Amino acid sequence: MPDTTTVSVWTTPDIIRSLLMLAGILVAIVSVWSVKSTAKKKQTADFLFAIRSDERLITAIHTLRDLHDSDQNMRLLAGKQHTKEENVQQIRYLLNHFERLSVGVQEDIYNEKMLRKSQYTIITKTYDWAKPFIEGVREQTRSPTAFQEFECLAKQWKAAPLKKRKGSD
C-alpha cells in the first residue's frame, strides 16, 4: 500500500511562489530595458538641443557648403600647407563632430532613429560635400580610416533614404 503521507515536491504554494518570482524577474528585465531606452532618447534629445546653439558647427556647415558651391578643389585643401586656414579648420571641426556622433550611434549611446529623422539631410549632404576633402586627408596622412565611421553612417543612411510621411506636402 502506497504511503499517502509523502508530500509532492511541487506543491501548489511552491508553484505559485516560483511563478511569482519568475514574473518579478521579467518585470525587472523589462524595467531595466525601458529605463535604458528612455535614457538613450534623453541623451539624444540633449545632444540635438545642444547642437542647435553650436555656432561653430553652424558656421562650419556654411563654410563647407560655400566651398562646395564655389567648385574649390576640396582634395587640395586637405594638404598640410592648408591646416592653419580657417576654412580647413572649420571643415575638420564639422567632420570630427559627425565622426563622434557616428561612433555614439554605433556604440548605442544615441537613438539612431531620432538622429536619422532630424539629421538625415545634413549628414548625407555633408558627406557628399566633404568626400573629396576626406579622400585628400586619407592620401595626405596615409590613414585609410580617417572619418570612416562618419562615412559608414552616411552611406548606410543614403542606402535607405527617409520616406515621405503621409500628410506632408
C-alpha positions in Angstrom: 0.0 0.0 0.0 1.4 3.4 -1.0 2.4 5.9 1.6 -0.1 8.8 1.5 1.9 11.0 3.8 4.5 11.8 1.2 4.2 15.4 0.1 4.8 16.4 -3.5 7.9 18.4 -4.2 5.9 20.8 -6.3 3.0 21.7 -4.0 0.7 24.4 -5.1 2.2 27.1 -2.9 5.7 26.3 -4.3 4.4 26.6 -7.9 2.8 29.9 -7.1 5.9 31.2 -5.4 8.1 30.2 -8.4 5.7 31.8 -10.9 5.6 35.0 -8.9 9.4 35.0 -8.7 9.6 34.5 -12.5 7.1 37.3 -13.0 9.2 39.6 -10.8 12.3 38.8 -12.8 10.5 39.5 -16.1 9.2 42.8 -14.7 12.7 43.8 -13.6 14.2 43.0 -17.0 11.5 45.0 -18.8 12.0 47.9 -16.4 15.8 47.9 -17.0 15.3 47.8 -20.8 12.7 50.6 -20.6 14.9 52.8 -18.5 17.9 52.3 -20.8 15.7 53.1 -23.9 14.4 56.3 -22.2 17.9 57.4 -21.1 19.2 56.9 -24.7 16.4 59.0 -26.1 17.0 61.7 -23.5 20.7 61.7 -24.3 19.9 62.1 -27.9 17.4 64.9 -27.3 20.0 66.7 -25.1 22.6 66.3 -27.9 20.2 67.6 -30.6 19.3 70.6 -28.4 23.0 71.4 -27.8 24.0 71.3 -31.5 21.3 73.9 -32.2 23.3 76.5 -30.4 26.7 75.4 -31.5 27.7 78.5 -33.5 31.0 77.0 -34.7 29.2 73.9 -36.0 26.7 76.1 -37.9 29.5 78.2 -39.3 31.4 75.1 -40.3 28.3 73.7 -42.2 28.0 77.0 -44.1 31.7 77.1 -44.8 31.7 73.6 -46.3 28.6 74.3 -48.4 30.1 77.5 -49.7 33.4 75.8 -50.6 31.5 73.0 -52.3 29.4 75.5 -54.3 32.5 77.5 -55.3 34.0 74.5 -57.0 37.1 74.8 -54.8 39.4 71.8 -55.0 38.5 70.3 -51.7 41.0 67.5 -52.1 43.9 70.0 -52.2 42.6 71.8 -49.1 43.4 68.6 -47.1 47.1 69.2 -47.7 49.4 70.1 -44.8 50.1 73.6 -46.2 46.4 74.4 -45.6 45.9 73.1 -42.0 46.1 76.6 -40.4 43.5 78.0 -42.7 40.2 78.9 -41.0 38.0 77.2 -43.6 40.0 74.0 -43.3 39.8 74.1 -39.5 36.0 74.6 -39.9 35.7 71.5 -42.1 37.8 69.4 -39.7 35.6 70.5 -36.8 32.5 69.5 -38.7 33.8 66.2 -39.8 35.1 65.4 -36.3 31.7 66.3 -34.9 30.0 63.8 -37.2 32.7 61.2 -36.6 31.9 61.4 -32.8 28.2 61.3 -33.5 28.7 58.2 -35.7 30.6 56.4 -33.0 27.9 57.3 -30.5 25.3 55.7 -32.8 27.5 52.6 -33.3 28.0 52.2 -29.5 24.3 52.6 -28.9 24.7 55.8 -26.9 22.3 57.7 -29.1 18.9 56.7 -30.5 19.7 56.3 -34.2 16.0 56.6 -35.2 15.7 60.0 -33.6 19.0 61.2 -35.1 18.1 59.9 -38.5 14.8 61.7 -38.6 16.4 65.0 -37.5 19.9 64.9 -39.1 19.5 62.8 -42.3 19.8 65.6 -44.8 22.7 67.4 -43.1 24.7 64.2 -42.6 24.2 62.9 -46.1 24.9 66.3 -47.7 27.9 66.9 -45.5 29.3 63.6 -46.6 28.7 64.3 -50.2 30.2 67.8 -50.0 33.2 66.7 -47.9 34.0 63.4 -49.7 36.9 64.9 -51.8 38.3 66.5 -48.6 38.1 63.2 -46.7 39.9 61.4 -49.6 42.5 64.1 -49.6 43.1 63.7 -45.8 43.4 59.9 -46.3 46.0 60.4 -49.0 48.0 63.1 -47.1 48.0 61.2 -43.8 48.2 57.7 -45.3 45.4 56.9 -43.0 42.6 55.0 -44.7 40.5 55.1 -41.6 40.2 58.9 -41.3 36.5 59.8 -40.8 35.5 56.2 -41.7 32.7 56.0 -39.1 31.1 59.1 -40.4 31.4 57.7 -44.0 29.9 54.4 -42.9 26.9 56.1 -41.2 26.2 58.5 -44.2 26.4 55.6 -46.7 24.1 53.5 -44.6 21.6 56.2 -44.3 21.8 57.1 -48.0 21.2 53.4 -48.9 17.8 53.6 -47.1 16.5 57.2 -47.6 13.8 58.7 -45.4 10.3 58.1 -46.7 8.0 61.0 -47.2 5.3 61.0 -44.5 1.7 61.0 -45.4 0.1 64.3 -44.9 3.3 66.3 -45.5 3.3 68.4 -48.7 
